[in-house]
Amino acid sequence: MEQAALFTIFGGTGDLAQRKLYPSLFRLYKKGNLAEHFAVIGTARRPWSDDHYREIVCDKIKDLNPTDEEKKDFASHFYYLSHDVNDTKHYDQLKDLSDKLDEQYGLQGNRIYYLAMAPQFFGTIVNHLKSQGILTTTGYNRLVIEKPFGFDYDSAAELNQQIRNVFPEEDIFRIDHYLGKEMIQNISVIRFGNNIFESLWNNRYIENIQITFSEALGVEDRGGYYEQSGALKDMVQNHILQVVALLAMEVPTSFSNSSIRQEKVKALEAIRRYSSEEVLQNFVRGQYDAGTLDGKDFVAYHDEPKVAEDSLMETFVAGKFLIDNFRWSGIPFYIRTGKRMTEKGTRINIVFKQLPVNVFNFEQEEAKGADLPQNILTIYIQPTEGFSLTLNGKKIGQGFNTEPVKLDFRQSAEVTENSPEAYEKLLLDALNGDATNFSHWDEVANSWEIVDRIRHTWDKTTPGFPNYAAGTMGPQSAFDLLAKNGHEWTWQPDQWYRERGKLN
């Protein structure tokens, strides 16, 4: 169904707009969600013309194989305005162009303002949208904001207040692109669509939950940003805590925006707020050193561009969250994320409790007294998408010797390639006014409360960096963190390389 709207993209010449937003808008155009009644205004400081802007847009969608007619028609809806976010006169020009395009394309006053810029400009932009009369009185006005939403709780609260002075909460769409990923959205279906799992989704049957966001790349050209952020703020505060909330939330009364948000907020509120001593017991950090994996050499973090030689910024975080409610009391949620690890991969491992007695021990002389391997449900987020469930089955042959059996499903490359990209889904949600897969302020506030306690504790101590070699799965302290509770990381891809002498 066609949607009518004017997109105003602040930061229209930036990397995000070119790599993600323009291809996603074209996919929506190809599917008919955008047709005749839409327009895009790109704004930034560069003195581009409409023609040059349209050439850039055409170049960024060429991998989607548009016909010449599609490319020409799609790009004709794009307009460029050189813009200084601090100059009031430029907002007057923006209003004139917006009103003109609204009438030209029959947009009914529907406007989406996408702030693909640093958060320090958010307050200035929204205040000018109001003061210069750019907001319409017909149709809708929706604000889409990229992370980071603030740098700590105080800055986030101040930023939120500035925005809420102009936009009501229901019109604010704080984007977290992980919430648009197919398998992240599948978490709710796995839980609430299968009685076999929802019945077991509690502390009586689950021993621990492991969430891994592993990146094989280093910081590369993002050193300037990373020196201000680090792994804790870049990944844990948003992506990882959103996944924790989806895994831990109670069953919503309905699968609606308000019901889901309510349960996610309850889950985040139930996460234990650690003291400084508890932070040091339950969270570890790392920074990658030089290393060699499969014949490739990698430099240390402090030798990357725009990184200080004596930097104490973490590139790796591992930790244990505890959720103090009836369902999850006593069950650890282990998380880890890092740069320059063995493989790129995002996955969730649900580790179920052992049987109280292994009745097959009498058949396995060498395994007397040993537990059976645990049942593990794995949700693969990326780069592959799918599920696996590890069970115990009988080995072929005489007797009742057991072996782990994996029930495995992975989406085909063809399905994955043709599935909607995360930004495409989220842009369509914004068009439809559906904020289910966006972050509510209450979620952001709780996340910052949790992360600030970790950050403040770490800022008072000096880490022994670097402490893990590039190409490994993090520092030894991340493995010790689980070992002291009798647990271990389920996913250890570095072992394969070590066994073959490809990783020292």
Salt bridges, closest charged atoms under 4 A:
ASP15 OD2 - ARG19 NE 2.62
GLU55 OE1 - HIS52 ND1 3.89
ASP59 OD2 - LYS60 NZ 3.86
ASP59 OD1 - LYS62 NZ 3.13
GLU70 OE2 - LYS30 NZ 3.46
ASP84 OD1 - ARG45 NH1 3.49
ASP87 OD2 - HIS90 NE2 3.67
ASP99 OD2 - LYS95 NZ 3.00
ASP99 OD1 - ARG111 NH2 2.95
ASP102 OD2 - ARG111 NH2 3.81
GLU169 OE1 - ARG164 NH1 3.15
GLU169 OE2 - ARG174 NH1 2.71
GLU169 OE2 - HIS440 NE2 3.87
ASP176 OD1 - HIS239 ND1 2.60
GLU182 OE1 - LYS425 NZ 2.48
GLU198 OE1 - ARG191 NE 3.47
GLU198 OE2 - ARG327 NH1 3.29
GLU207 OE2 - HIS487 NE2 3.50
GLU215 OE1 - LYS339 NZ 3.09
ASP234 OD1 - LYS147 NZ 3.05
GLU250 OE1 - ARG327 NH2 2.89
GLU263 OE2 - LYS266 NZ 3.70
ASP294 OD1 - LYS502 NZ 3.26
ASP303 OD1 - HIS302 ND1 3.41
GLU314 OE1 - ARG455 NH1 2.97
ASP324 OD1 - ARG272 NH2 2.91
GLU365 OE2 - LYS368 NZ 3.44
ASP408 OD1 - ARG410 NE 3.02
GLU421 OE2 - LYS20 NZ 3.03
GLU424 OE2 - LYS31 NZ 2.57
ASP442 OD2 - HIS440 ND1 3.69
GLU443 OE1 - LYS264 NZ 3.09
GLU449 OE1 - ARG273 NH2 3.07
ASP459 OD1 - ARG455 NE 3.17
ASP494 OD2 - ARG498 NH2 3.57
GLU499 OE1 - ARG500 NH1 3.51
